[in-house]
Amino acid sequence: MTAQAQKDLQAIVDRLGPNMWLVLDEVAFPRYFGTGAGAVTAAEEFFARNGCACFFQHETTEPTVRFGRV
């Protein structure tokens, strides 16, 4: 996870309107939040700061997440 990657994601999140959702798959998720035990926590904190709802799926070794503004 890099500060620039999260800044890029922040720009996308800022454009999400109500009832719009974005999915980060198992390839994209680590780019923004890293890997390992702290990745899900980092994502949850990011989404909470930005007023987003998020739903995680753990069907692969890396999580995927669907998030958006409700």
N, C-alpha and C positions, 0 to 999 in steps of 0.2 A: 504494500500500500504506500502510495506516495501522496504528499500534500497536493501536488498538481492533479493527480487522478481524482482526489476527493473534491477539489475545486471544480473540475470539469463536471463531476456528478452533481455538485451543488447547482451549477448553471442549468442542468437538465431538470432537476427537482423544482427549481424556481419557475419553470415553464409549465409544470403539471397543473392542470385545472382540476376542479372537483370531478370525482369519479373517473379520472384518468389513471391508468396503471402502467408501470414499467416493470419488466422482468429482467433480472440479472441472472444468467444461467451459470453453470458450474465453471465456465471459462471466464466470464466477465467478473463474477463475484470476487475472486482473489485479487484482481487488478485494483479494485477499490478498497477492499477490507483485509487483504492478506489471507493467510491460511492458519490453520491450527485452532486451538480452543478459544483464543481471543477474537477471532474473526466475527463470529456471530454477535458477540457483545459489542464490538466496535460498530457493526452495522445497526444494531438496535439503538445505540446511543446516537448515531448519525440521524436515523429516521425520527427519533424522539425530538431531537433538536429542531428538526425541520417540519414537525407537525404531520408526519406521514404514518399511515398504518402499514405494517409489513407482515407478510406471511412467508414463513420459511418452509422449504421442503428439503429433505435429506435423503434423496433417492440415490445419490452418487456419493463418492468420497468427499466431494466439495458441495456445500449447500447451494441452493438456488433461492432467490427471494423475489417475491412480487410485492411491490409497494406503490403507494399512491396517496393522494389527498382525498379524504372522505368528505 
